[in-house]
């Protein structure tokens, strides 16, 4: 028995500290920190009103189960207490704690180690629950919690915080976003050790680093360059941390947990899911990973996770009952073979870097890219989600993809040696910023082309924040330490940015309104409904005859809306997407339509070909083609979208024995 407290042996589960009716229950794992003689000295340092400097309380030896210990401080109910774990001369934070005290401002080095506290607040979720949107109905929007609204141009009151995200809900709904993917927003120490600043870091090293506090002051929170800051930060947050706690530096007030919950509940109320990235280094065990994910589902109503690390137990996550309706995103290929798994709704989502690189190469007119392009457009899976993107959190922004041939990471302080050299980018003739109209027009068109390829392909589109209006990182493809205007989203975008935003909004709406553009099942390329057209078909200079020689850079893709069902009714719209990624005008054949129907130009990525000649929001105005038109000319590096509505009679004609449209 302790001289001041009645310490009783208790179960070493669940790990962490919580108040019970009998007192304070403590369960922890002895990690045998370097410098400690053995685990006999393992215990906690308890801080409260009576012991402001702390009192050491060892675990009863008989409570040990493996490396885990448990004890109960009988009758102890001081809910203002805090604690740290200790063993010999070593002191550390409890990795299972649910709350911290004295959390510092973002980017400010911590002079002392923040103590752990007991989470003792109830939250009224009211009727909130996970939205459980299927992958085919999702439009994912990835963002950095701080960088999304930190810039002075964001127009929000609570810049760089969870509250700042809720202030942008009307914007997200206008764009058509259904799901947010947050970069790491669990508690981590973003301030890097001074010695690491002088050493070149690969992206893998930046992800794996976990730094100790710096004994100095300063912040990287203002709109300044890295060399003007007193310290360097791991802005991305891909590192080990306190996984059960929302990051306090992203909260406006002192209660990060409540602000995070408020954000999730408000987003859910507005029909928007919340997913979050978790990076797990090798020392985090599979069982601990699973407990972390379950905790966030239960306590924070998270809709999904992007789990990052090496050899992750994806199969274990997929079979966990608590996660049966939770999305698990990963780049790790996983082929479910269990019949039990196959009977459940899709929960694994594969982030497809193959799509990104193939589409980038096609966009800049590389040889031999038509077949890869068509594969990526059609690629889909019934068992897993297939998530497509052309730019994401690491690598070049969409605007930089068409403005830089090479990375420009000099501001990272590593002599431009960090970040990938393989970007598949093209600067459209000038490296970096340009005021030449022919260059800016071409870049705008290329960004529209890229977004069209993402949103009119099967699978789930992912858009990184700011790419919808051309936000730039000035060619930096690895801004892991750029807590400034380089890494933040700049909302004061140009006229070209406004046009790009309107075009993106149009694509999202078009995709949402027509089920065949976001099918939950792989399209077959067959006329299995006997309606006169396959669900998807490809075309070359002649309709129904796509060309795929190395020099070909143009192709037509037709979607038959009759294969998509909305509210019990089949869509009657045909879509023809004409893609010309060549530097010269190319012709493509249009499939024959039922009598009296004509192809209508719905949208074009070339401004002078906007239907009706109006602003981007008028892009749905009709411009009729002739009944006999069998071929269209498409300008260089341009994508056009043609459509025709009212083709239901094609099915009845075909059923009466009339000739198929593609025969």
N, C-alpha and C positions, 0 to 999 in steps of 0.2 A: 504494500500500500504506500502511495506517495505521502510525504509528510503533510501536504496541504490538501490534496484531493483524494477522494476514494476512487482508485483506478481498478476497474474490473476487466478481466479477460472478456473479449467479445469476438464475434465473427469477423473475419478479415474480408468481408464482402457485404455490400458493394464498396469498392474503393472510393475514397474521398471522405469528406467530413460533413456530417449533418446532425441537426438537433432531433432528438427523439423524446418521447415522454419521460424517459428515465434520465436523460442527460445528453451529453455530447458524445456521439459515436464517431470514432476515428479509425479508418482502415487505410493502410498505405503499404507501398512496396519499398523494401530496402534495396537501393541500387548499388550498394557497396562503392560509394564515391571514393576516388583516389585520396589517400591520406588517412582514411579511417582504418583502424586496426581490424575490426570485425563488426558484425551486426549486433553485438550485445549492447552497444551504445545507441542503437537506433531509437529515435523518438521524435517528439515535436517540441518546438519552442512556442509556447502559448503567450500571446500578448493580450492583456485586458486592462480594465480600469485599475485593478489592484497591482498588476505586474506590467507596468509600461515599458520596462526594459526586457521583459520576457522571462519566462520560467521554463526550464527544461523538464519534460515529462517523458521518461522512457516507456516503450511498449513492454508489457509483460512477456517474458520469454516463452511462456507456455502458450501464448496466443499465436505463435508462428505457424503458418501453413505455407511451406515452400519459402518464398522470399516475401510473403505478405504477412502483415501483422494487423491485429485489431484490438481496440480497447474502448471502454466506456468511462467517461468522467461522470460518475453518478451524481445527479443533482445539479449539474452545471448547466446554467441557462443564460449566460451573458451573451446576448446576440450581437454585441458590438465587438466581440473578440476577433483576433486574427492569429495566424500561425505560419510557421515554416517547418519543414522537415529537417532533421539533423542526424548526423552520425559521426561521432568523434568531433573533429574540427571542421567538418564540412556542413554547410547549410545550403538548402536548395528549395525551390518552390515545388509544391505538390502538383505533379502533372495531371491529377484528377480533380483539381480544385475548380470551382464553378464561378468564382468571383475574386477580384483583386481589389486592394485598397491603394490609395495614393497613385493611381494610374497617371502617368505624365502626359503632357501635351505631345502630339505627334512630332517626331523628329528631334525631341529634346532628350539628350542622354540622361539616363537614370543614375543618380549618384548612389542611391541605395536600392536594394532589391525589394520590389513591391511584395507585401505580405499577402498571403492567401486569406480569404474570408469565406464564411459560410453563406451560401445563397439561401435567403430566408424570406423571399417575397413571392406571393401568389400573383398570377397574372390572369386577368379575365379575357379569355379568347372569344367569349361569346359563342357564336355559331361557326367560327372559323374552322376550316379544314383544308387539306391539300386539294388542289384543283384537278389533278389526275388527267391532264390533257394528253391525248395520244400524240405520238411523235409526228404523225402526218399533219396535225393541226397546229403545230408549234412554229413560231418564228422566234428564234433565240437571239437575245441582245446581250453581249458580253460587255462588262464594264469593270473599272476599278472604282471602288466606293469613293475614295478620296478624289481621284483624278476626274471623275465624271462631272462634278460641279464645283471644283475648287477654283477654277479660273474666274477672274473678276467678271468675265462676259457671260457667265452662266445664268445670271439674273435671279438666283435664288437667295434666300435670306440665310439659310444654314449651309454655307458652302463646305464641301468636302465631307459631308456627314451622311448618316442614314436618313436624317430628316431631309437633306438635300435631294435624295433620290425620290422621296415621296412628293416633293415639290415639282418634280418633272413628270409626274404620272400623266398629266394631260398631254404632254408631248409624246410620251411613249404610246398612249392610246391613239393619238392622231397618226403616228407612224404605223400602227398595227402590230406592235410587239405583244406577244403572248407570254414570254418567259424571259426572266433575267438570269444571267449567269455571272455571279460575283467572283472576282478574283479574291484570294484568301482574305477573309475578314474575321478569322479567329485571332486570339491575342498572340502577338509575336513582338520581339524586340527589333525594331527596324533599324536602329543605329548600329553601324558597322564598326568593328574594331579598327583603331587607327592603323595598325600594321597592315591590314588587308588592303588599305587604300593604295598602297604603293605597289601591290602585286597585281599582275594581269589576272583576270578571272574569266573563265569560260562561263557560258550560261549554266552549265551543270554545277560549277563551283558556286555560282551565285545562288542557285536553287538550294544547294545543300548546306549553305553557311548558316550558322546560328551564333550570333555575336554577343559578347559580353558588353556591359555598359561602358561608356567612355567617361573618364573623370574630367569633363569639361562641359561648358554650356554652349548653346547655339541651336539653331533650328534650320530645317530645310523646307519650311512651310510657306515661304513667300515666293513670289514670282521672280526668282533669281537663278543665276547660273550656278552649277555645282561648285566652281572655284570660289564663289562668293559666300558659300555656306561654311559653317564651322565644322560640319561633320558630313559624312556620307551615309546615305540611308539605303536599305534594301526596300525600295519603293514597291516592288512587286509583292514581296512577302512569301515567296516560295521557300519556306524554311520551317524547321521544327518550332513548335510553339505550345502554348497552353490551349489545347484543342477544344476545351469545353466552354470557352469564354469568348463572346463577341469582342472584337478589338475596340478598346476604349478610345484609341486615338481617332476613330471614325465616328464617335458620338459627340453631340453638341454639349450635353450635360454630363453628369457624373455617373448616370445609370445607363451604361451601354446595353445591358441585357433588355431593359424595358424599351429603349429606343429601337433596338433591333426587332423586337417582337411587334412594336407598333408599325414599323416599316412593312414587315411581312403581312400583318393583318390588313393594312391599308391597301397593299398591292393585291392581295387576294380579293378584297372587296371590289376592286376594279378589274378583276379577271386576269391578273398577271401572276404567273408562277415565280418562285424564287428558288434558284439553285446556287450552290457555292462550290468553289474549288478547295480541295484539301490536299496538301502535299505531305506525304508520309515518307520519311527517310527509312533506311534499312532497319534501324533499331526499334522501330515501332512494330509491335507484333500484330498478327492478323486479328487476334481476339480483341486487342485494344482498338484497332481500327473500326471493327464492327460495333463496339460499344460507343465509340464517338459518333458514328453515323446514326445509330439508333437514338442517342441522346438528342441530337439536333432535330430529328424527326419528331420526337415526343415533346421536347421542350420549346422548340422554335418553329415547328410546323413547316420545315423545309420540304420543298417538292422534289429535290434531286441534288446530286453531288457530281462533280467532276473530280474523280480521285486520281492523284498523280503520284508517281514513284516507280519503283522497280519490283517486278514479280508480285503484283498486287493480287489478293485473293478474290478476284472478280466472281468466281463461281460461288464462293461463300456468301458474298453480298447478294447475289442473285437468288439464293435459296433461303435467305433469312426472312421469316414470316413478317417481322416488323417492317421490312423494306419491300414488301410484296407490291406496293403501289408507288414506290419511290424510284425515280429515274437514277440510273448509275451511268455516268458518261466516262468514257475511257478511250485512250488511244491503243490500249492493249487488245489485240485480237482475241475474241472469245467465241467459241462455237458451242452453244448449248446442245447437249446430247440427251439430257434427262427428259423423259416423257412428261414428268411432273412439271418441269420448267416450261416445256413447250405449251402446256395447257394454260399457262398464266399469261396475263397481258405483257406486252413488251416492256422491259424495264432497262435493259442494257442499250446504251446509245454509243455507237462507234464514231469518234471524231476522225474524219477521213482526210488525212494529209495528202493522200494520193489525188483526191479531187483538187486540192489547192494547187499542187505543182503541175498537174496536167492542164488545168484551166489557165494557169499563168503562162505556161509555154504556148498554149494555143492562142492566147490573147496577144502575145508578142510575135505571132506568126512563125513559129518554128515549124520545121518539116515534120511530116508523119504524125500529125496530131489529130486528124479527123476521127480515126477509130477510138483513140483514148477519150476524146471529147464526147462521142456518142455513148461510150460505155458509162462515163460519169453522169451524163444526163439521165440515163435510164436506170442506173444502179439503185436498187432498193432491196429491202429484206423484210420478210414477214416476222422473223423471230427477234431481230434487233433493229434499233433505229439507226439510220445512216445520216450523219450530220455533215453538211457541206458548207465550206467557207473558202474564201479566196484571200482573206487576211484575218489575223486573230491577235491575241494579246502580245505574243512575241513575234518578231519579224516586222516587216515593213507594213505601214498603214496603206490603205488602198490608194490614197493620193500620192504617196511616196513610190508606190509600185509603178506608177506611170510618170514619175518625175526624176528618178535616180537609177542609174545603171549599177551603182556600187553603194555599199553601206557607208554611212558617215557618222561613226560613233566616237569621234575625237573627244566630245564633251564628257564621255565616261571616264576619261583619264587613263586609258589603257592603250594609247597609241593606235587606236582603231583595230586592235587585234581581237577584241571580243565580238561575239555575235557571229552568225553564220555568213559565209561568203556566197552561199548558194541561194539567191533570191528570186531568180527567174523574172527579173524586172526589166523594164525598158523605159528610158527617159523621154521618148518621143522626139529626140533630136537635140535636146539641151539638158545638161546636168543641173538639176536644182530648179529654183524659181525662175520664171520667165514671164515677160509681159507681151511677148509676141503672140498675136491673136491666133495665128495658125497653130502654134504650139498649145496654147490654152484650150482651143477648141478641140484639138485632137485628144488632149488629156481628158477633157470632160467626156468625150465620146467613148474613150477607152474605159473610163470608170463606169459609165452606163452599160457598156458591153459586159464588163465583169459582173456587175450586179444582176444583169439579165440572165447570165449563165447560172448564177447561184440560185435565184428565185424561181426560174422556170425549169429547173432540174427536179427530178424526183428526190425523195429524202427530205431532211429537215434543214432549212437555211439557218446559218448563224452569221450575225452581223456584229462587228466590233464597234463600240460606241464612237461616234464621230465620223465613221466612214460613209455614212449616209449623206453627209454634206462636205466631204473632202477634207476632214481634219488631217493635219500633217505633223509628223515628228521630225521634220527636217532631215530625213534620210537616216535617222537613227533606228536601227533594227533590233536593238537590245537595250532599251532605256530602263533597265532594272533599277537604276539609281537616280533617275531623273524626276525628283519631286519638284517640278517647276513647269513652266509653260511648254517644255518639250514633251513631257509625259502627260500633261493634262489635256482635256478636251477644250478647244477654243470655240466658243459659240458665236463669235462675231464673224460669221462666214460671209463670203462674197456672193455676188449675183450668180456666179456659176455654182456655188454651194447651195443656194436656194433652189436652183433648177435641178440639181442632183437630188436634193431632198424630195422634191415633188415627184421626180421620176421613181425614186425608191418607194415612196408611198403608193404610187400607182401599181408598181410590181407586187407589193405586199397585198394590196386589195384585190388585184386580179387573181393572184394565187388563192386567196381565201375564198373568193366567190365561186371558183370552179373546181370541183373535187378531183377531176382528172389531172389537174396540175399538182395535186398533193395526195396521191393515192396511198392507202395503207398497205396495199399489196403490190408486188412487182408487176409492172405492165408486161404483157405477153408478146406484143407485136403481132397479134393475130385478130381476125374478125370473128371472135368466138360468140358474139351476140347476133351475128348475121344482120348487121346494120349497114353494111356496105363499106365500112372502113375499119382498119385495125385500131386498137386503143392508142398505139404510137407507131409512127412510121417515119422513114428517113428518105430524103429526096436530093437529087443532084441537079445538073443542068436540065435533065428530063425528070419529070415526076416519077416517083417509085424506083428510081435508079441512082442511089447515092454513089458518089465516087470517093475513093479512099487512097489514091496514089500519094506518094510522098509530097508532091507539089500542091495538092489540093488543099485549100484553106476555106472552102465555103460548103455549106450544107443546109438543107431545109429539114425541119422537124415538125411533124403534124401530130397534134393531140386531138382525139375524137372525144368530145365531152359526153357523148352518150354512155360512156363507160363509168361516168361519175354520177352518183345519186345524191341529191339534196332534198331533205325532208320528204323522202319517199318518191320523188320525181327525178327522172333522168334529165341531165343537162342536154340541150340541143345545140351546143356551140362547138364549132370546129376552130382550132387554132393552127396557124402556120407561122413558125418562127424561122425567119430567114437569116442565116449567120454568114457574113462575109468578113473574114479576118485577113483577107488579102489586101495588099496596098494598091490594087487596081479594082475597078468595077467588075463584078461578076454577075452572071445570070443564073437563076434557079427556076425550075419548073414547078408550077402550082398544080395540085391534083384537081381533077374535074369535080364540079359540084352538081347537086341536083338542079333540075331545070328551074330557072327563075332566081337562083341564088348567085350572089357575087361575093368575092373576097373583098373585105374592107380593111384598109390600113388603120390599125388601132394605135400604134406607137412606133417611133423610130428613134434610134440613138443619135442620128444626125440631125442637128437643130433645124436646118432648112427643109427637112422632110417631115417635120411635125405636122400631123393631120390638122387641117384648118389654118395652119400658119400662126397659131396663137401661142400663149404661154404654156408651160408644161402641164399645168392642171387642166388644160383644154385638150389633152392628147387623145381623148376618146371620141372627138368629133369625127364623123364619118367622111371618108373620101372614097367613093366607089370606083371599082375597076370594071372593066367591060365583062360581059357575060362570056366572051370567047377567050379572055386572057388566059394563056397557058404558061406564061413565063414572065418573070420580073427581073429587072436590073437592080442590083443592090450596090450602093456606093462603097468605096474602100473603107475597111475597118468599121463596118456598120452592122447593126442587128435591127431587123424590122419584125414587127408582130402584126400579122394579118388575122382577121377572124371573120366568121360568118355565123349568124344565128338562125334558128328555125329549120334545122336539118332533120327533124324527127321523121319526116316522110321518107327519108332515105331507108330507114329500117323497113317500113311497110312496102316500099318499092322492091327492095331486095327479097322480102318474104314472098312476093308474088312472082318470083322467078326472073326479075329483071337483072341485067348484067351488073356485077359488082363494080364499084367506082374505081377500083385499082386493077381491074382485070384487062 
